[in-house]
Amino acid sequence: MGKEETKLRSGFTTGSCSAAASKAALLMLINDIEIHNVTIETPKGIPFNAEIIDITRDAESVSCAVIKDGGDDPDITTGAMIYAQVRLTDDGKISIDGGKGVGRVTKPGLDQPIGNAAINSVPRKMIEENILEVLKNAGITNKGVSVTISVPTGEGLAEKTFNPRLGIVGGISILGTTGIVEPMSDKAIVDTIRTEIRVRKAEGNKILLAAPGNYGLTFLKEVYGTPEETAIMSSNFIYDTVRIALEEGFKKLLFVGHIGKLVKVAGGIRNTHSMYGDHRMEVLSQLIDGISPKALLPNKESLKEQVMNCVMTDEAVRIINEAGVGTEVFDEMVSRIRSNLEEWSDGKIEAQVIMFANENTELVATDKAHDWIRTFGKIEG
């Protein structure tokens, strides 16, 4: 079924849930009532009618929750209960902090300064605007409000997010720029990549170390002793990663990946997701075709056919190596990868590449790659 035939359901961000819970809790505190639904307007202009649950109160505060619904987006926070506890204060200020299950920032380069709860600026603005609206409608001008956002399951959920790698400890982040969760959003992934790159820049790194995914991070750790948190994950967004690195001021990029991903980059493919095409064996076949005369094989066409019939790149690697042309093919491949990465940066970033196959077998590295990796961790062996 084509994309145009499938209507995925949107959801609401943790920021929207926090704002709705905050508004409901303050309404109940001021009016001494119990409400079970509240409506807020998201920054995108779409109303969010939230169901309010688990209401508790004491002499000074009210707490309530909204269940996060991410729609059809595979968001690990879907189903989590987002709580807001509010109390009136005498300082006339709106203060917003995180409680249990909301992470706290420990590294520079993020939306919030070090020490703050990981409640991003747009959710903070949403919470504040809704609190001020309630105060205004109630005619209260001499009071402030203290808001505490908590997510009881947040600490466990955070282990499945980028937060530990970003230096956000103790829970999830309260996020959202539009208030709406767009299902399967590529933008959300690219935004995460940008955040990771900004953190690395803020940490003072001169070289951006990148890998497509966990496979590359494991290779770096097991082969080079490089801590996983030093590398950013580009996912399939190789071109976007290069452009963001350029925008954030990096001049050096060290890219480490499995041949199954990087062979596509050698072919000039900017996004390595299979939905944009495979072409792995076609690129390998083209590289074999370009073998220099000194390594020319009489059975070149047969070798190309064998490679084209492969399903997995590691099987193709075995065939190429057994034919005695691995050095030629992989040297040319990594040269093209580097050339494409540098071209995508308008020639303003110097790129180095390390490429490996299954079982952490390094196939090839560009000339400065090992020198650069030493700045992140000790090469073992």
C-alpha positions in Angstrom: 0.0 0.0 0.0 1.4 3.4 -1.0 2.0 6.2 1.5 -0.8 8.2 0.0 -3.2 5.4 0.9 -2.2 5.1 4.5 -3.3 7.8 6.9 -1.2 7.5 10.1 -2.7 9.0 13.2 -0.8 11.9 14.8 -0.3 12.1 18.6 0.7 14.7 21.2 4.1 15.3 22.6 5.2 15.0 26.2 5.3 18.8 26.2 1.6 19.0 25.3 0.8 16.4 28.0 2.7 18.4 30.6 1.0 21.7 29.7 -2.4 20.1 29.8 -1.8 18.4 33.1 -0.4 21.7 34.5 -3.5 23.6 33.4 -5.9 21.1 34.8 -4.1 20.9 38.1 -4.1 24.7 38.6 -7.8 24.9 37.6 -8.6 22.3 40.3 -6.4 24.0 42.9 -7.8 27.5 42.4 -11.5 26.5 42.0 -11.5 23.6 44.4 -13.1 21.3 41.9 -12.3 18.1 40.1 -12.1 18.0 36.3 -11.5 15.1 34.0 -10.9 16.9 30.7 -9.0 20.0 29.7 -8.2 21.6 26.3 -5.0 23.4 25.3 -3.9 24.8 22.0 -0.7 23.4 20.7 1.9 25.6 18.9 0.8 24.1 15.7 -2.7 25.4 16.3 -4.3 22.0 16.8 -6.3 21.7 20.0 -5.4 19.0 22.4 -8.4 17.7 24.5 -6.7 15.7 27.2 -8.2 13.3 29.6 -7.1 14.0 33.2 -6.5 11.0 35.5 -5.1 10.1 38.9 -6.0 13.4 40.7 -4.6 13.9 44.1 -4.5 16.9 46.4 -3.3 18.1 49.7 -3.7 21.4 51.6 -1.3 23.3 49.2 -1.1 21.4 45.9 -2.9 19.4 43.3 -1.4 16.7 41.1 -2.8 15.0 38.0 -1.7 13.0 35.0 -2.2 12.8 31.2 -1.4 9.5 29.4 1.0 10.2 26.5 -0.5 9.1 23.2 2.0 9.3 20.3 -0.5 8.3 17.7 0.9 5.8 15.2 4.5 6.9 15.9 6.6 4.1 17.5 7.4 6.3 20.5 8.6 4.6 23.6 6.9 7.2 25.8 3.4 6.3 24.4 1.4 5.1 27.4 3.5 6.8 30.0 1.7 8.9 32.6 2.9 12.5 32.5 2.2 14.2 35.9 2.0 17.9 36.9 1.9 19.0 40.5 1.2 22.7 41.0 1.2 24.9 44.1 0.7 28.7 44.5 3.6 30.8 45.6 4.1 34.3 46.9 7.0 35.3 44.6 4.8 36.1 41.6 6.9 33.8 39.3 6.1 30.8 37.2 8.8 28.2 38.1 9.0 24.9 36.3 11.1 21.9 37.3 11.3 18.2 36.8 10.6 15.5 39.4 10.9 11.7 39.3 11.5 10.3 35.9 12.4 13.6 34.2 16.0 13.8 33.2 18.5 16.4 34.3 21.1 18.1 32.0 24.8 17.4 32.8 26.4 18.4 29.5 26.6 21.6 27.5 25.0 22.1 24.1 21.5 21.1 24.9 18.3 23.1 24.9 18.6 23.7 28.6 21.7 24.7 30.7 23.5 22.2 32.9 21.6 21.5 36.1 18.2 22.2 34.6 15.5 19.6 34.2 15.3 18.3 30.6 12.1 20.2 29.9 12.8 21.9 26.6 12.0 25.6 25.9 8.8 25.1 23.9 7.2 22.8 26.5 8.2 25.3 29.2 6.6 28.1 27.2 3.4 26.0 26.7 3.2 25.3 30.4 3.8 28.9 31.4 1.3 30.3 28.9 -1.4 27.9 30.1 -0.7 28.7 33.8 -0.8 32.5 33.1 -4.1 32.0 31.2 -5.7 30.3 34.2 -4.4 32.9 36.6 -5.7 35.7 34.4 -9.1 34.2 34.0 -9.3 33.7 37.8 -8.3 37.3 38.4 -5.2 36.3 40.4 -2.4 38.9 40.0 -0.4 38.6 43.2 0.6 34.9 43.1 3.2 32.8 41.4 2.9 29.1 40.6 5.4 26.3 41.1 5.1 23.4 38.6 6.8 20.0 38.9 6.6 17.6 36.0 7.2 14.0 36.7 7.1 10.7 34.8 7.2 7.7 37.2 8.4 5.3 34.5 10.7 7.8 33.0 14.0 6.5 34.3 13.5 3.1 32.7 12.2 4.6 29.5 15.2 6.9 29.2 17.5 3.8 28.8 15.8 3.3 25.4 16.4 6.8 24.3 19.4 9.0 23.3 19.4 10.7 26.7 22.2 8.7 28.4 24.5 9.5 25.4 23.5 13.2 25.5 24.3 13.4 29.2 20.7 13.7 30.4 20.5 11.6 33.5 17.6 10.2 35.6 14.8 10.1 33.1 13.3 11.2 29.8 13.1 14.7 28.3 9.9 16.7 27.9 10.0 17.6 24.3 8.1 19.0 21.3 8.3 22.0 19.1 4.8 21.9 17.6 3.0 20.0 20.3 2.2 17.3 17.8 3.9 13.9 17.2 4.2 13.4 13.5 4.1 9.6 12.8 7.4 8.1 11.6 8.9 11.5 11.3 12.3 11.7 9.6 12.5 15.2 11.0 12.5 13.9 14.5 15.5 11.7 13.7 17.4 14.5 12.0 16.6 16.8 15.0 18.1 14.2 17.3 21.2 13.9 15.2 21.5 17.7 15.3 21.2 17.7 19.1 23.9 15.0 19.4 26.3 17.0 17.1 25.7 20.2 19.1 26.6 18.4 22.3 29.8 17.1 20.8 30.7 20.6 19.6 29.9 22.1 23.0 32.2 19.5 24.6 35.0 21.0 22.6 35.6 18.1 20.1 37.5 19.2 17.0 36.6 15.9 15.1 33.1 14.6 14.8 33.0 10.9 15.2 30.0 9.3 13.5 28.6 5.9 12.9 25.3 4.8 11.2 24.1 2.8 14.3 24.8 0.5 17.2 26.8 -1.9 15.0 29.4 0.8 14.4 29.4 1.9 18.1 30.1 -1.7 19.2 32.9 -2.0 16.6 34.5 1.2 17.9 34.3 0.0 21.5 35.5 -3.6 21.0 38.2 -2.9 18.4 39.5 0.6 19.4 38.4 0.9 23.0 36.5 4.0 22.0 33.7 4.9 24.5 30.3 4.6 22.7 29.1 8.0 23.9 31.9 9.8 21.9 30.3 9.0 18.6 27.0 10.3 17.2 24.6 8.0 15.4 23.7 9.2 11.9 21.2 6.4 11.3 20.5 6.3 7.5 20.8 10.1 7.3 24.4 10.3 6.1 24.1 13.4 3.9 22.0 15.2 6.6 24.7 14.4 9.2 27.4 15.9 7.0 25.4 19.1 6.4 24.6 19.5 10.1 28.2 19.0 11.0 29.1 21.8 8.6 26.4 24.1 10.0 27.6 23.4 13.5 31.1 24.3 12.7 33.0 21.0 12.4 35.9 20.9 10.0 36.8 17.2 10.5 34.5 14.1 10.2 35.6 10.6 11.0 33.0 8.1 9.7 33.0 4.5 10.9 30.6 2.0 9.5 29.8 -1.5 8.2 30.3 -2.1 4.5 26.6 -2.8 4.1 25.8 0.9 4.8 28.9 2.6 3.5 28.9 0.8 0.1 25.8 2.9 -0.7 27.7 6.1 0.2 30.4 5.0 -2.2 27.7 5.0 -4.8 26.6 8.6 -3.9 23.5 7.5 -2.1 22.6 10.2 0.5 20.2 8.2 2.6 21.0 4.6 3.1 17.5 3.3 4.0 16.4 0.5 1.8 13.3 2.5 0.8 15.6 4.7 -1.3 17.0 1.7 -3.1 19.6 -1.0 -2.4 22.2 -0.9 -5.2 24.9 -2.4 -2.9 25.9 -5.1 -5.3 25.7 -2.8 -8.3 28.2 -0.5 -6.6 30.5 -3.4 -5.8 30.2 -4.7 -9.4 31.1 -1.2 -10.7 34.1 -1.1 -8.4 35.3 -4.5 -9.7 34.8 -3.3 -13.2 37.2 -0.4 -12.5 40.0 -2.5 -11.2 43.4 -1.2 -12.5 45.2 -3.2 -15.3 47.8 -4.7 -12.9 45.1 -6.4 -10.9 42.9 -7.2 -14.0 41.4 -10.7 -13.8 40.6 -12.8 -16.8 37.4 -13.8 -15.0 36.2 -10.3 -14.2 32.8 -10.8 -15.7 32.3 -14.0 -13.7 33.4 -12.3 -10.5 30.9 -9.4 -11.1 28.1 -12.0 -11.7 28.9 -13.8 -8.5 28.8 -10.5 -6.6 25.5 -9.5 -8.2 24.0 -12.8 -7.1 24.9 -12.1 -3.4 22.3 -11.2 -0.9 24.6 -10.0 1.9 27.6 -7.7 1.5 29.7 -10.0 3.8 29.3 -12.8 1.3 30.4 -10.4 -1.5 33.4 -9.4 0.6 34.4 -13.1 0.9 34.1 -13.6 -2.8 36.1 -10.4 -3.6 38.9 -11.3 -1.2 39.1 -14.9 -2.4 39.5 -13.5 -6.0 42.6 -11.5 -4.7 41.3 -8.1 -5.5 40.0 -7.0 -2.1 42.7 -4.3 -1.6 42.0 -2.7 -5.0 38.2 -2.8 -4.5 38.0 -1.6 -1.0 40.7 1.1 -1.4 38.7 2.5 -4.2 35.4 2.2 -2.3 36.7 4.1 0.8 38.2 6.7 -1.5 34.8 7.3 -3.1 33.1 7.4 0.3 35.5 10.1 1.5 35.2 12.0 -1.7 31.3 12.0 -1.4 31.4 13.1 2.2 33.7 16.0 1.5 31.7 17.0 -1.6 28.5 17.0 0.4 30.2 19.5 2.8 31.0 21.8 -0.1 34.7 20.8 0.4 34.7 22.5 3.8 35.0 19.3 5.9 38.0 16.9 5.8 36.6 13.4 6.0 38.3 10.1 7.1 36.7 6.7 7.0 37.0 3.3 8.6 35.0 0.5 7.1 34.5 -3.0 8.6 32.7 -6.2 7.8 31.1 -8.8 10.1 32.8 -10.0 13.2 34.5 -6.7 13.6 36.8 -7.3 10.7 38.3 -4.0 9.5 38.4 -3.9 5.7 40.0 -0.5 5.0 40.7 2.9 6.5 41.8 6.2 4.9 45.2 7.6 5.6 44.6 9.7 8.8 41.7 7.6 10.2 43.8 5.8 12.8 45.5 8.9 13.9 42.2 10.6 14.4 40.6 7.7 16.3 43.4 7.9 18.8 42.0 11.2 20.0 38.9 9.4 21.1 40.3 6.2 22.5 43.3 3.9 22.5 43.8 1.6 19.6 44.3 -1.9 20.9 46.6 -4.0 18.9 
